[in-house]
Amino acid sequence: SVITDHIINENHSIGWDEIKILDHEPHYFKRLISEMIFIKNQ
């Protein structure tokens, strides 16, 4: 997966116990837009 590739290539570890759900959107394309907006606003 992309996450696994990132962990291996960047030597990062994921804090799985600290993960938070930021939004819930059942429609795939709306979810992509929501994710894009959240990332851009960081």
PDB file of N, CA, C and O in Angstrom:
ATOM      1  N   SER A   1       0.838  -1.185   0.000  1.00  0.00           N
ATOM      2  CA  SER A   1       0.000   0.000   0.000  1.00  0.00           C
ATOM      3  C   SER A   1       0.880   1.246   0.000  1.00  0.00           C
ATOM      4  O   SER A   1       2.092   1.162   0.202  1.00  0.00           O
ATOM      5  N   VAL A   2       0.277   2.365  -0.222  1.00  0.00           N
ATOM      6  CA  VAL A   2       1.002   3.631  -0.222  1.00  0.00           C
ATOM      7  C   VAL A   2       1.568   3.910   1.166  1.00  0.00           C
ATOM      8  O   VAL A   2       2.678   4.424   1.296  1.00  0.00           O
ATOM      9  N   ILE A   3       0.812   3.573   2.188  1.00  0.00           N
ATOM     10  CA  ILE A   3       1.288   3.793   3.557  1.00  0.00           C
ATOM     11  C   ILE A   3       2.529   2.948   3.835  1.00  0.00           C
ATOM     12  O   ILE A   3       3.505   3.438   4.402  1.00  0.00           O
ATOM     13  N   THR A   4       2.489   1.686   3.437  1.00  0.00           N
ATOM     14  CA  THR A   4       3.641   0.803   3.639  1.00  0.00           C
ATOM     15  C   THR A   4       4.855   1.314   2.883  1.00  0.00           C
ATOM     16  O   THR A   4       5.961   1.322   3.422  1.00  0.00           O
ATOM     17  N   ASP A   5       4.664   1.742   1.642  1.00  0.00           N
ATOM     18  CA  ASP A   5       5.772   2.298   0.857  1.00  0.00           C
ATOM     19  C   ASP A   5       6.379   3.509   1.560  1.00  0.00           C
ATOM     20  O   ASP A   5       7.600   3.646   1.625  1.00  0.00           O
ATOM     21  N   HIS A   6       5.528   4.382   2.084  1.00  0.00           N
ATOM     22  CA  HIS A   6       6.014   5.578   2.770  1.00  0.00           C
ATOM     23  C   HIS A   6       6.808   5.201   4.021  1.00  0.00           C
ATOM     24  O   HIS A   6       7.873   5.764   4.275  1.00  0.00           O
ATOM     25  N   ILE A   7       6.297   4.258   4.794  1.00  0.00           N
ATOM     26  CA  ILE A   7       6.995   3.820   6.011  1.00  0.00           C
ATOM     27  C   ILE A   7       8.380   3.291   5.669  1.00  0.00           C
ATOM     28  O   ILE A   7       9.358   3.624   6.338  1.00  0.00           O
ATOM     29  N   ILE A   8       8.465   2.469   4.633  1.00  0.00           N
ATOM     30  CA  ILE A   8       9.741   1.869   4.240  1.00  0.00           C
ATOM     31  C   ILE A   8      10.684   2.910   3.648  1.00  0.00           C
ATOM     32  O   ILE A   8      11.850   2.985   4.038  1.00  0.00           O
ATOM     33  N   ASN A   9      10.187   3.714   2.709  1.00  0.00           N
ATOM     34  CA  ASN A   9      11.044   4.665   1.995  1.00  0.00           C
ATOM     35  C   ASN A   9      11.500   5.831   2.865  1.00  0.00           C
ATOM     36  O   ASN A   9      12.607   6.339   2.683  1.00  0.00           O
ATOM     37  N   GLU A  10      10.672   6.258   3.800  1.00  0.00           N
ATOM     38  CA  GLU A  10      10.994   7.429   4.624  1.00  0.00           C
ATOM     39  C   GLU A  10      11.429   7.062   6.033  1.00  0.00           C
ATOM     40  O   GLU A  10      11.717   7.937   6.851  1.00  0.00           O
ATOM     41  N   ASN A  11      11.475   5.752   6.316  1.00  0.00           N
ATOM     42  CA  ASN A  11      11.866   5.264   7.640  1.00  0.00           C
ATOM     43  C   ASN A  11      11.007   5.885   8.748  1.00  0.00           C
ATOM     44  O   ASN A  11      11.512   6.263   9.805  1.00  0.00           O
ATOM     45  N   HIS A  12       9.701   5.980   8.483  1.00  0.00           N
ATOM     46  CA  HIS A  12       8.752   6.520   9.451  1.00  0.00           C
ATOM     47  C   HIS A  12       8.013   5.386  10.136  1.00  0.00           C
ATOM     48  O   HIS A  12       7.944   4.267   9.627  1.00  0.00           O
ATOM     49  N   SER A  13       7.469   5.692  11.286  1.00  0.00           N
ATOM     50  CA  SER A  13       6.561   4.751  11.939  1.00  0.00           C
ATOM     51  C   SER A  13       5.218   5.457  12.112  1.00  0.00           C
ATOM     52  O   SER A  13       5.168   6.674  12.288  1.00  0.00           O
ATOM     53  N   ILE A  14       4.152   4.700  12.062  1.00  0.00           N
ATOM     54  CA  ILE A  14       2.806   5.247  12.175  1.00  0.00           C
ATOM     55  C   ILE A  14       2.323   5.045  13.606  1.00  0.00           C
ATOM     56  O   ILE A  14       2.409   3.940  14.141  1.00  0.00           O
ATOM     57  N   GLY A  15       1.818   6.099  14.224  1.00  0.00           N
ATOM     58  CA  GLY A  15       1.251   6.004  15.570  1.00  0.00           C
ATOM     59  C   GLY A  15      -0.199   5.553  15.483  1.00  0.00           C
ATOM     60  O   GLY A  15      -1.118   6.360  15.618  1.00  0.00           O
ATOM     61  N   TRP A  16      -0.398   4.259  15.256  1.00  0.00           N
ATOM     62  CA  TRP A  16      -1.748   3.726  15.027  1.00  0.00           C
ATOM     63  C   TRP A  16      -2.678   4.014  16.198  1.00  0.00           C
ATOM     64  O   TRP A  16      -3.889   4.110  15.999  1.00  0.00           O
ATOM     65  N   ASP A  17      -2.151   4.153  17.413  1.00  0.00           N
ATOM     66  CA  ASP A  17      -2.985   4.436  18.582  1.00  0.00           C
ATOM     67  C   ASP A  17      -3.449   5.892  18.628  1.00  0.00           C
ATOM     68  O   ASP A  17      -4.342   6.237  19.403  1.00  0.00           O
ATOM     69  N   GLU A  18      -2.846   6.741  17.802  1.00  0.00           N
ATOM     70  CA  GLU A  18      -3.156   8.173  17.820  1.00  0.00           C
ATOM     71  C   GLU A  18      -3.994   8.620  16.623  1.00  0.00           C
ATOM     72  O   GLU A  18      -4.215   9.818  16.445  1.00  0.00           O
ATOM     73  N   ILE A  19      -4.459   7.689  15.808  1.00  0.00           N
ATOM     74  CA  ILE A  19      -5.214   8.029  14.605  1.00  0.00           C
ATOM     75  C   ILE A  19      -6.589   8.556  14.982  1.00  0.00           C
ATOM     76  O   ILE A  19      -7.260   8.002  15.854  1.00  0.00           O
ATOM     77  N   LYS A  20      -7.010   9.648  14.307  1.00  0.00           N
ATOM     78  CA  LYS A  20      -8.334  10.223  14.517  1.00  0.00           C
ATOM     79  C   LYS A  20      -9.077  10.259  13.184  1.00  0.00           C
ATOM     80  O   LYS A  20      -8.481  10.556  12.149  1.00  0.00           O
ATOM     81  N   ILE A  21     -10.362   9.962  13.205  1.00  0.00           N
ATOM     82  CA  ILE A  21     -11.204  10.112  12.019  1.00  0.00           C
ATOM     83  C   ILE A  21     -11.613  11.575  11.959  1.00  0.00           C
ATOM     84  O   ILE A  21     -12.232  12.090  12.890  1.00  0.00           O
ATOM     85  N   LEU A  22     -11.267  12.243  10.867  1.00  0.00           N
ATOM     86  CA  LEU A  22     -11.501  13.673  10.744  1.00  0.00           C
ATOM     87  C   LEU A  22     -12.834  14.001  10.097  1.00  0.00           C
ATOM     88  O   LEU A  22     -13.379  15.084  10.307  1.00  0.00           O
ATOM     89  N   ASP A  23     -13.364  13.071   9.312  1.00  0.00           N
ATOM     90  CA  ASP A  23     -14.605  13.326   8.584  1.00  0.00           C
ATOM     91  C   ASP A  23     -15.200  11.993   8.179  1.00  0.00           C
ATOM     92  O   ASP A  23     -14.492  10.990   8.095  1.00  0.00           O
ATOM     93  N   HIS A  24     -16.490  11.980   7.931  1.00  0.00           N
ATOM     94  CA  HIS A  24     -17.163  10.783   7.430  1.00  0.00           C
ATOM     95  C   HIS A  24     -17.970  11.182   6.211  1.00  0.00           C
ATOM     96  O   HIS A  24     -18.863  12.024   6.300  1.00  0.00           O
ATOM     97  N   GLU A  25     -17.660  10.583   5.075  1.00  0.00           N
ATOM     98  CA  GLU A  25     -18.365  10.868   3.828  1.00  0.00           C
ATOM     99  C   GLU A  25     -18.529   9.566   3.072  1.00  0.00           C
ATOM    100  O   GLU A  25     -17.536   8.971   2.652  1.00  0.00           O
ATOM    101  N   PRO A  26     -19.778   9.101   2.884  1.00  0.00           N
ATOM    102  CA  PRO A  26     -20.001   7.818   2.217  1.00  0.00           C
ATOM    103  C   PRO A  26     -19.718   7.834   0.708  1.00  0.00           C
ATOM    104  O   PRO A  26     -19.483   6.781   0.116  1.00  0.00           O
ATOM    105  N   HIS A  27     -19.740   9.011   0.087  1.00  0.00           N
ATOM    106  CA  HIS A  27     -19.522   9.091  -1.361  1.00  0.00           C
ATOM    107  C   HIS A  27     -18.038   9.284  -1.656  1.00  0.00           C
ATOM    108  O   HIS A  27     -17.403  10.205  -1.144  1.00  0.00           O
ATOM    109  N   TYR A  28     -17.501   8.401  -2.489  1.00  0.00           N
ATOM    110  CA  TYR A  28     -16.055   8.350  -2.730  1.00  0.00           C
ATOM    111  C   TYR A  28     -15.479   9.687  -3.198  1.00  0.00           C
ATOM    112  O   TYR A  28     -14.506  10.169  -2.618  1.00  0.00           O
ATOM    113  N   PHE A  29     -16.059  10.292  -4.234  1.00  0.00           N
ATOM    114  CA  PHE A  29     -15.484  11.513  -4.795  1.00  0.00           C
ATOM    115  C   PHE A  29     -15.620  12.695  -3.835  1.00  0.00           C
ATOM    116  O   PHE A  29     -14.732  13.545  -3.769  1.00  0.00           O
ATOM    117  N   LYS A  30     -16.720  12.751  -3.097  1.00  0.00           N
ATOM    118  CA  LYS A  30     -16.857  13.796  -2.080  1.00  0.00           C
ATOM    119  C   LYS A  30     -15.819  13.601  -0.979  1.00  0.00           C
ATOM    120  O   LYS A  30     -15.289  14.569  -0.435  1.00  0.00           O
ATOM    121  N   ARG A  31     -15.536  12.342  -0.658  1.00  0.00           N
ATOM    122  CA  ARG A  31     -14.522  12.035   0.352  1.00  0.00           C
ATOM    123  C   ARG A  31     -13.144  12.495  -0.120  1.00  0.00           C
ATOM    124  O   ARG A  31     -12.366  13.026   0.673  1.00  0.00           O
ATOM    125  N   LEU A  32     -12.837  12.296  -1.392  1.00  0.00           N
ATOM    126  CA  LEU A  32     -11.550  12.755  -1.928  1.00  0.00           C
ATOM    127  C   LEU A  32     -11.419  14.268  -1.823  1.00  0.00           C
ATOM    128  O   LEU A  32     -10.358  14.784  -1.473  1.00  0.00           O
ATOM    129  N   ILE A  33     -12.500  14.971  -2.127  1.00  0.00           N
ATOM    130  CA  ILE A  33     -12.477  16.435  -2.045  1.00  0.00           C
ATOM    131  C   ILE A  33     -12.300  16.876  -0.598  1.00  0.00           C
ATOM    132  O   ILE A  33     -11.524  17.788  -0.313  1.00  0.00           O
ATOM    133  N   SER A  34     -13.019  16.230   0.315  1.00  0.00           N
ATOM    134  CA  SER A  34     -12.888  16.555   1.735  1.00  0.00           C
ATOM    135  C   SER A  34     -11.451  16.346   2.204  1.00  0.00           C
ATOM    136  O   SER A  34     -10.905  17.174   2.933  1.00  0.00           O
ATOM    137  N   GLU A  35     -10.846  15.246   1.789  1.00  0.00           N
ATOM    138  CA  GLU A  35      -9.463  14.961   2.161  1.00  0.00           C
ATOM    139  C   GLU A  35      -8.521  16.014   1.583  1.00  0.00           C
ATOM    140  O   GLU A  35      -7.610  16.477   2.269  1.00  0.00           O
ATOM    141  N   MET A  36      -8.738  16.390   0.330  1.00  0.00           N
ATOM    142  CA  MET A  36      -7.897  17.385  -0.319  1.00  0.00           C
ATOM    143  C   MET A  36      -7.971  18.722   0.425  1.00  0.00           C
ATOM    144  O   MET A  36      -6.949  19.369   0.650  1.00  0.00           O
ATOM    145  N   ILE A  37      -9.184  19.130   0.805  1.00  0.00           N
ATOM    146  CA  ILE A  37      -9.358  20.395   1.522  1.00  0.00           C
ATOM    147  C   ILE A  37      -8.666  20.340   2.881  1.00  0.00           C
ATOM    148  O   ILE A  37      -8.006  21.300   3.278  1.00  0.00           O
ATOM    149  N   PHE A  38      -8.810  19.232   3.592  1.00  0.00           N
ATOM    150  CA  PHE A  38      -8.170  19.115   4.901  1.00  0.00           C
ATOM    151  C   PHE A  38      -6.653  19.219   4.778  1.00  0.00           C
ATOM    152  O   PHE A  38      -6.013  19.933   5.550  1.00  0.00           O
ATOM    153  N   ILE A  39      -6.076  18.509   3.809  1.00  0.00           N
ATOM    154  CA  ILE A  39      -4.618  18.538   3.622  1.00  0.00           C
ATOM    155  C   ILE A  39      -4.159  19.943   3.260  1.00  0.00           C
ATOM    156  O   ILE A  39      -3.145  20.416   3.773  1.00  0.00           O
ATOM    157  N   LYS A  40      -4.898  20.615   2.377  1.00  0.00           N
ATOM    158  CA  LYS A  40      -4.520  21.964   1.953  1.00  0.00           C
ATOM    159  C   LYS A  40      -4.575  22.954   3.119  1.00  0.00           C
ATOM    160  O   LYS A  40      -3.770  23.883   3.180  1.00  0.00           O
ATOM    161  N   ASN A  41      -5.518  22.760   4.041  1.00  0.00           N
ATOM    162  CA  ASN A  41      -5.671  23.682   5.173  1.00  0.00           C
ATOM    163  C   ASN A  41      -4.679  23.434   6.305  1.00  0.00           C
ATOM    164  O   ASN A  41      -4.644  24.204   7.264  1.00  0.00           O
ATOM    165  N   GLN A  42      -3.887  22.395   6.218  1.00  0.00           N
ATOM    166  CA  GLN A  42      -2.911  22.121   7.284  1.00  0.00           C
ATOM    167  C   GLN A  42      -1.770  23.094   7.237  1.00  0.00           C
ATOM    168  O   GLN A  42      -0.856  23.014   8.059  1.00  0.00           O
TER     169      GLN A  42
END
